[in-house]
């Protein structure tokens, strides 16, 4: 994306976010598809959906001051992007990264061998996801359906405004039931045994990550920050409710599988055992690239949960060892 503004377009528009004053002022980069892409003084670019435009306050400045601020923000951002690009290229040259366990063509062949019917194969859609024709959803499918209701923006906002965060926390706990086999007991305990004094902040962070304006990395960092320091927050727990509520926009993270997938696609991930927003954003890119390749191969992918299942099932040591075509 070019940060140089077309001088034939209208004058810069400068905004403040009423609820996120710490972002500073922001200049509008682009407006399309019910979203405003805004570059803020904290050096972040954020997409603000039309449903949140009432949070934006246009700042009244002299034309010369608007031009100065707009140019300053764009030039600073362009310089930072160039520096990050140089650093990324240097990092990639310095380290070969994690070795890919298989190539992409072989991974596709493993998937075809395991699930000839693709993502609708009963062994995947039914046994793993919990979708069986004529029956109520189970497992992941049930948890996703419940999350669409319990974690909807309107319901969460009403309960938070009413000071009923404890009720919302019980809702989060209830989402663990359909997927109990997915979580290790120590991961489940990070929710069921979370100290009472942390729960309201955790619920608020989950709401902000699912429905707020912040970019995914920043929002994910807030979810992790709301969790106790010890035991170390689980990647799966930190990403779980985001992935269930918005499976098209978020991803369930099991680092072992996603790091393997990143190696297959030659993607760099600044991974740390403690969950970080920077690594989460990289995992989102890996998931998006994987989905794009699957769709190019002719598969119909429902959402990020399908991509997660593809990665987890094809990259297990058992699946790779059992593959008969390689």
Secondary structure, 3 states (H helix, E strand, C coil): CCCCCCCCCCCCCEEEECCCHHHCCEEEEEEECCEEEEEECCCCEEEEEHHHHHHEEECCCCHHHHHHHHHHHHHHHHHHHHHHHHHHHHHHHHCCCCCCCCCHHHHHHHHHHHCCCHHHCHHHHHHHHCCCCCCCCCHHHHHHHHHHHHCCHHHHHHHHHCCCHHHHHHHHHHCCHHHCCCCCHHHHHHHHCCCHHHHHHHHHHHHHHHHCCCCHHHHHHHHHHHCCCCCCCCHHHHHHHHHHHCCCCCCCCCHHHHHHHHHHCCCCCCCCCCCCHHHHHHHHHHHHHHHHHHHHCCCCCCCHHHHHHHHHHHCCHHHHHHCCCC
